[in-house]
């Protein structure tokens, strides 16, 4: 179980997918890993795909539109909660605040692709960590 959790924490995605990938790999190698992952993902994908066709038929109904407005509000609340949790756990300091403000400005106002922002933040983090290590060695 500890190995499953370690693998699950090192890769993105829900723990069920990561666990299936790990167990499939341990039992049948790469092919087993692919089959187990597909076995976990495929039922949800098929169900959501089928629901999308049904919702498309009813998207003009006011009740469906109101339901999606409520869902959007709920998603916003969950995003704010996740943001607050990440803020509380993140290191505080000038570098963190510069990255946070720069990423927000780049995505919200400058319309820079999020992938480039993530890469830029990673590079900035590597540079600041390297500089901190050099200062610590002196």
SULDA-V865843 format. One record per backbone hydrogen bond with DSSP energy under -0.5 kcal/mol. NH is the residue of the N-H (numbers start at 1). CO is the residue of the C=O. Records with the same first field share a line. If there is no record, write none. Layout:
# SULDA-V865843
NH=CO + CO
This chain:
# SULDA-V865843
5=1
6=2
7=3
8=4
9=5
10=6 + 7
11=7
18=14
19=15
20=16
21=17
22=18
23=19
24=20
25=21
26=22
27=23
28=24
29=25
32=28
33=29
34=30
35=31
36=32
37=33
38=34
39=35
40=36
41=37
42=38
43=39
44=40
45=41
46=42
47=43
48=44
49=45
50=46
51=47
52=48
53=49
54=50
55=51
56=52
57=53 + 54
58=54 + 55
59=55
61=58
65=61
66=62
67=63
68=64
69=65
70=66
71=67
72=68
73=69
74=70
75=71
76=72
77=73
78=74
79=75
80=76
81=77
82=78
83=79
84=80
85=81
86=82
87=83
88=84
89=85
90=86
97=93
98=94
99=95
100=96
101=97
102=98
103=99
104=100
105=101
106=102
107=103
108=104
109=105
110=105
112=106
116=113
117=113
118=114
119=115
120=116
121=117
122=118
123=119
124=120
125=121
126=122
127=123
128=124
129=125
130=126
131=127
132=128
133=129
134=130
135=131
136=132
137=133
138=134
